[in-house]
Amino acid sequence: MDTKKLFATFAILIIALSIAGFAYAHWSETITINGTINTGELCWEVTMVKCEDDQPGEKDYHCYDGFQGNYYWQGDKDVGNTSIQIKDKHTIELNLTNVYPSYFTSAGFYVHNCGTIPLRIDRVLIKNQTHTVAELRIVPAPVVRLDLNGDGKDDIEILWGDNFGAQLHPCNTSPEISFWVHILEDAPQGATLSFTIEVVAINWNEYVPPQQ
């Protein structure tokens, strides 16, 4: 009698384990869910460019080497000229015509967040006709001297303003981003000096402040 009870108990246990095994197999099946995830868009554009000495009859400006004293003044001659334009949504271009040593100009622009996520202005790339000649992202930026025509001699120096690391929310526009330009003694005579500035922005939470 005890043997029959034991066999019955064992049979019940086997049935219970079989049911549990079936349930486990059933719960381990793959379930596929179709859905759509919308990601944000990182987008920025340069807008509202301007510069000094861009009007006929406007007297030329001057400053000292290295922007000593951090000031400039207007002379009595109208010889040089500066023009600025938007080359593409991230880039501006400056053309300095008939300029000479001690000639000074300043330029400014704004950056608009045309995307759907916040961004930060990370750096600018200054380029001549063939390659990048300088990269700026440190605040305050040092005075940078550049050889634009590849003759091994510096033609201009630039003093950059602020706004690296500035955070822009969607549809917002940055404060004015400006810089100064000074023509050096070794600039070529009779040449038009041209360079571009490309603005690089990144996702707001990927920004790492530069080390001084």
C-alpha positions in Angstrom: 0.0 0.0 0.0 2.8 2.4 0.8 4.4 1.5 -2.5 1.3 2.5 -4.4 1.1 5.8 -2.5 4.7 6.6 -3.2 4.2 5.8 -6.9 1.1 8.1 -7.0 3.1 10.9 -5.3 5.9 10.5 -7.8 3.5 10.6 -10.7 1.9 13.7 -9.4 5.3 15.4 -9.0 6.3 14.4 -12.6 3.0 15.9 -13.9 3.6 19.1 -11.9 7.1 19.4 -13.3 5.9 18.8 -16.8 3.4 21.6 -16.5 6.0 23.9 -15.0 8.4 23.1 -17.9 5.7 23.8 -20.4 4.9 27.1 -18.8 8.6 28.0 -18.8 8.9 27.2 -22.5 5.9 29.3 -23.2 7.2 32.3 -21.3 10.5 32.2 -23.0 9.1 32.9 -26.4 10.2 36.1 -28.2 7.7 38.9 -28.4 8.2 41.6 -31.1 6.8 45.1 -30.7 6.7 47.6 -33.5 7.2 51.2 -32.6 8.7 54.6 -33.6 11.4 56.5 -31.7 11.8 60.2 -32.7 15.3 61.6 -32.1 16.3 65.2 -31.9 18.0 67.3 -34.6 21.3 69.2 -34.0 21.2 72.2 -36.3 22.8 75.6 -36.2 23.3 78.5 -38.7 25.3 81.7 -38.9 23.2 84.8 -39.3 23.4 88.6 -39.3 27.1 89.2 -40.2 28.7 92.7 -40.0 32.1 94.4 -40.0 33.9 97.7 -39.7 35.1 99.6 -42.7 32.6 98.1 -45.2 31.2 101.4 -46.5 32.6 103.6 -49.3 34.1 106.8 -47.8 34.5 105.2 -44.4 37.9 106.1 -43.0 40.3 103.3 -42.2 40.9 102.1 -38.6 44.2 101.3 -37.0 45.6 99.5 -33.9 49.0 98.6 -32.3 50.7 95.2 -32.8 49.3 92.6 -30.5 46.3 94.8 -30.0 48.3 96.5 -27.3 46.0 98.6 -25.1 42.9 96.8 -26.4 41.7 99.8 -28.4 41.7 101.1 -32.0 41.2 104.5 -33.7 40.1 105.9 -37.0 42.5 107.6 -39.3 42.0 110.2 -42.0 42.4 108.0 -45.1 40.0 105.7 -46.9 42.3 103.1 -48.6 41.5 99.6 -47.4 38.1 97.8 -47.3 36.6 94.9 -45.5 33.7 92.7 -46.7 32.0 89.8 -44.9 29.5 87.3 -46.1 27.9 84.0 -45.1 29.5 81.3 -47.2 27.3 78.4 -45.9 25.2 77.9 -42.8 28.2 77.2 -40.6 30.8 79.5 -42.3 31.5 83.2 -42.8 34.2 84.6 -45.2 36.2 87.8 -44.8 37.9 89.6 -47.7 40.4 92.4 -46.9 41.1 94.5 -50.0 44.0 97.0 -50.5 44.9 96.8 -46.8 48.3 97.6 -45.3 50.3 97.2 -42.1 48.5 98.6 -39.0 45.1 98.4 -40.8 42.4 97.2 -38.3 38.9 95.9 -38.7 36.4 94.1 -36.6 33.7 91.6 -37.5 30.7 90.1 -35.8 28.0 87.5 -36.4 25.3 85.5 -34.5 24.5 81.8 -34.3 20.9 80.6 -34.4 19.8 77.1 -33.1 17.6 75.8 -35.9 17.3 72.3 -34.4 15.2 70.6 -31.7 17.8 70.1 -29.0 20.1 72.5 -27.0 23.6 73.0 -28.4 26.9 74.6 -27.3 29.3 76.5 -29.5 32.5 74.4 -29.1 35.1 76.1 -31.4 35.9 77.9 -34.6 38.1 76.8 -37.4 40.0 79.6 -39.3 40.9 78.5 -42.9 42.8 80.0 -45.8 42.1 78.8 -49.4 43.5 75.3 -48.8 43.5 74.2 -45.1 42.8 75.1 -41.5 45.4 77.5 -40.1 44.0 77.9 -36.6 41.5 76.4 -34.2 40.2 78.5 -31.3 38.1 77.3 -28.3 39.8 78.7 -25.2 38.3 81.7 -23.3 39.8 84.2 -23.2 41.4 83.3 -26.5 45.1 84.3 -27.1 46.1 86.6 -30.0 46.6 84.3 -33.0 48.9 85.2 -35.9 48.2 83.6 -39.3 50.0 83.1 -42.6 47.3 83.3 -45.2 49.3 83.0 -48.4 51.7 80.3 -47.4 55.0 82.3 -47.7 56.0 81.5 -44.2 55.3 85.0 -42.8 52.4 86.0 -40.7 50.0 88.3 -42.5 47.3 89.0 -39.9 46.6 88.6 -36.2 43.2 87.9 -34.7 41.8 88.6 -31.2 38.7 86.6 -30.5 35.9 87.6 -28.2 33.8 85.3 -25.9 30.9 82.9 -26.3 32.7 79.5 -26.6 30.6 77.1 -24.6 27.5 79.3 -24.8 24.4 77.1 -24.6 21.6 77.8 -27.1 18.1 76.3 -26.8 16.0 75.6 -29.9 14.9 78.7 -31.8 17.3 80.9 -29.7 20.0 83.1 -31.1 23.4 83.7 -29.5 24.7 87.1 -28.3 27.0 88.7 -30.8 30.2 86.8 -31.5 32.9 89.2 -32.5 36.6 89.3 -33.3 39.3 91.9 -34.2 41.7 91.6 -37.2 45.0 93.5 -37.6 47.3 93.5 -40.7 50.9 92.8 -40.0 54.1 94.2 -41.5 54.8 91.0 -43.6 51.4 91.0 -45.3 51.8 90.9 -49.1 51.4 94.1 -51.1 48.6 94.4 -53.6 46.9 91.2 -52.5 43.3 90.6 -51.2 43.6 88.6 -48.0 40.8 86.1 -47.5 39.9 83.6 -44.9 36.9 81.8 -43.6 35.7 81.0 -40.1 33.7 77.9 -39.5 31.6 77.6 -36.4 31.5 74.1 -34.8 28.7 73.3 -32.3 27.9 70.1 -30.4 25.1 68.5 -28.4 24.8 70.5 -25.1 25.6 67.5 -22.9 28.8 66.5 -24.8 30.6 69.8 -24.2 33.9 69.6 -22.3 35.4 72.9 -21.2 38.9 73.4 -22.6 41.9 73.3 -20.3 43.7 76.6 -20.0 
